Amino acid sequence: MKPIAFVVFIAFCIVGCYQQDRDCTNYHTGTFEFETFLDGELAKTTFVRNGNIEIDYFRGKSDTAKIRWINNCEYIVQKLHPKSMAEEKAIHMKILTTDKNTYTFEYGLVGAANKQRGTAKKIK
């Protein structure tokens, strides 16, 4: 019984010490792609982030938003020219993990409990 307890203890120590990479500053500027399923179709968005501005390109249209960084890994996105009440709402973005040229993020309306996840790829 003692060897099993020792193995379990070591496993918890190893898992508890594991920390995912989060080099978020590498993703403050650049050109990125994000893919998601909308209405059963794979849809791709390309966006360019530079300083406090982000320009999204989706289905042949562009949209500009301002960015306010809360810390190195979290920011608020607010559309500059919303076309509806829904577009007026700000979105909270949080980078959870980073990799060589991708990052996993969580996003949702500011103040809302419902969050979704996605992965963006840096292409430039």
C-alpha positions as CSV (number, residue, x, y, z in Angstrom):
1,M,0.0,0.0,0.0
2,K,2.9,2.4,0.8
3,P,4.4,2.2,-2.7
4,I,1.1,3.1,-4.3
5,A,0.8,6.2,-2.0
6,F,4.3,7.2,-2.9
7,V,3.7,6.9,-6.6
8,V,0.4,9.0,-6.2
9,F,2.3,11.6,-4.2
10,I,5.1,11.9,-6.9
11,A,2.5,12.1,-9.6
12,F,0.7,15.0,-7.9
13,C,4.0,16.8,-7.4
14,I,4.9,16.5,-11.0
15,V,1.5,17.6,-12.3
16,G,1.4,20.5,-9.7
17,C,4.8,21.8,-10.9
18,Y,3.9,21.7,-14.6
19,Q,3.2,25.2,-15.9
20,Q,2.1,26.0,-19.5
21,D,4.0,28.6,-21.5
22,R,2.5,32.1,-21.7
23,D,4.8,34.4,-23.7
24,C,1.9,36.7,-24.5
25,T,4.0,39.7,-25.6
26,N,4.9,37.9,-28.8
27,Y,1.2,38.1,-29.8
28,H,0.6,41.8,-29.2
29,T,1.3,42.6,-32.8
30,G,1.2,40.7,-36.0
31,T,-1.2,39.0,-38.5
32,F,-3.2,36.0,-37.2
33,E,-5.7,33.5,-38.4
34,F,-8.6,32.0,-36.4
35,E,-10.9,29.2,-37.6
36,T,-14.2,28.2,-36.2
37,F,-17.4,26.4,-37.2
38,L,-20.4,28.7,-38.0
39,D,-23.7,27.2,-39.0
40,G,-21.9,23.9,-39.8
41,E,-19.2,25.5,-42.0
42,L,-15.6,26.1,-41.3
43,A,-15.1,29.9,-41.3
44,K,-11.7,31.7,-41.2
45,T,-11.0,35.1,-39.9
46,T,-7.7,36.9,-40.5
47,F,-6.9,39.8,-38.2
48,V,-4.0,42.3,-37.9
49,R,-3.1,43.6,-34.5
50,N,-0.8,46.6,-34.1
51,G,-0.6,48.6,-31.0
52,N,-4.1,49.4,-29.8
53,I,-5.9,48.7,-33.1
54,E,-7.1,45.4,-34.5
55,I,-8.5,45.0,-38.1
56,D,-10.5,41.9,-38.7
57,Y,-11.1,40.4,-42.2
58,F,-14.0,38.0,-42.5
59,R,-15.9,36.9,-45.6
60,G,-14.6,39.8,-47.7
61,K,-15.3,42.5,-45.2
62,S,-13.1,44.4,-42.7
63,D,-13.9,45.7,-39.3
64,T,-11.7,47.8,-37.0
65,A,-11.6,47.6,-33.2
66,K,-9.6,49.3,-30.5
67,I,-7.7,47.2,-28.0
68,R,-7.1,48.0,-24.3
69,W,-4.5,45.7,-22.7
70,I,-5.3,44.9,-19.1
71,N,-2.0,43.0,-18.6
72,N,0.3,41.1,-21.0
73,C,-2.2,38.3,-21.5
74,E,-5.6,39.9,-21.3
75,Y,-7.3,42.7,-23.3
76,I,-10.6,44.2,-24.1
77,V,-11.8,44.5,-27.8
78,Q,-14.3,47.2,-28.7
79,K,-15.5,47.8,-32.3
80,L,-15.0,51.3,-33.5
81,H,-18.0,51.3,-35.9
82,P,-20.6,49.0,-34.5
83,K,-23.5,48.2,-36.8
84,S,-25.9,46.8,-34.1
85,M,-26.4,46.9,-30.4
86,A,-24.7,43.4,-30.2
87,E,-21.6,44.8,-31.8
88,E,-21.4,47.6,-29.3
89,K,-20.6,45.2,-26.5
90,A,-16.9,44.8,-25.6
91,I,-15.3,41.4,-25.6
92,H,-12.8,40.2,-23.0
93,M,-9.9,38.2,-24.4
94,K,-7.5,36.1,-22.3
95,I,-4.5,34.3,-23.7
96,L,-4.3,31.0,-21.8
97,T,-1.3,29.3,-23.4
98,T,1.2,30.1,-26.1
99,D,3.3,27.9,-28.4
100,K,5.7,28.4,-31.3
101,N,3.3,30.3,-33.5
102,T,-0.1,29.7,-31.9
103,Y,-2.0,30.7,-28.8
104,T,-5.0,29.4,-27.1
105,F,-7.5,32.0,-25.8
106,E,-10.7,32.3,-23.9
107,Y,-13.2,35.0,-24.9
108,G,-16.6,36.3,-24.0
109,L,-18.6,39.5,-23.5
110,V,-17.3,41.7,-20.7
111,G,-19.0,40.7,-17.5
112,A,-20.7,37.6,-18.9
113,A,-20.0,34.2,-17.3
114,N,-20.3,32.3,-20.7
115,K,-16.8,31.9,-22.2
116,Q,-15.6,30.2,-25.3
117,R,-12.2,29.0,-26.4
118,G,-10.2,29.2,-29.6
119,T,-6.7,28.9,-31.1
120,A,-5.1,31.6,-33.2
121,K,-2.1,31.1,-35.5
122,K,0.4,33.9,-36.1
123,I,1.2,34.0,-39.8
124,K,3.3,37.2,-39.9
